[in-house]
C-alpha cells in the first residue's frame, strides 16, 4: 500500500466504520479498518499509515489511550480524533498532546477531507506537527 495515501480508521461501531471507510476510499485513499484499539495497534505496525482517524469512544478502550500508544510507536503520524461526545473544554486541551486535530460526529465531509489533505501534505513536506 502507498504509505502517503494510507489511512487507518478506528471505530467500534462496525456499520459506521464501513461507511466511513467507503467515503474515505471515494476521496482516493487506501483505507485500513480496525474495530478496537488492539487491532488498531496491530494494523498500525503492519501498514504504517500516513494518518490515523480514531473515534474517542472505543468500547472498553478510548481514543486518547490509543493515540498515546501510536505516538510512542511513530510520533510524526497525525491522528485525528472524532467523536459525537466531545466535552469541548477538556478535549481541546489535550489536542496538542496526542491528537493533531478533532472532528465531531456527524461528520462534516468537506471539513474532514480538508483536514486529511492538510495533515498528509505537512507530513509529506517533512514539516511535522499541527
Phi, psi and omega in degrees: 000145178287110184303320184294346181234015180260130180237131173268124180245128185236123176200136181278350175271099190298325178296316179292322179301314179296317178299313180299315180298318179297316178296320181292322177297324177299328177287350177101015181259151169279129184246133172246128183254146174219139184260357178202172185295318181299313178296323180297316180296317179300313181287330176298315179292324184283316189259345179048061183294160178274348181200151177235136171241121181231145171289152178284319181264112182238060181063237180286345180259175171220158184296330180294315178296317178299312180300319178300317180294318180294323179293330175293324180286314184212090187298338185273348181285122180293143178233123176255127178262135176238146179196151173263003187230036180296136167258097194310314184293326179278317185291321182289335176293327181272356183308307184287348181282310180225332178267135178272342176194167180229149173215141182264156173264143359294151186289131170270099189300314178299322179293317179297315179300317179297317179298317179297310181301318179296316182293318180292322179295317179298317179296316181295328180275357177075017183280329180065171173070190184277000000 
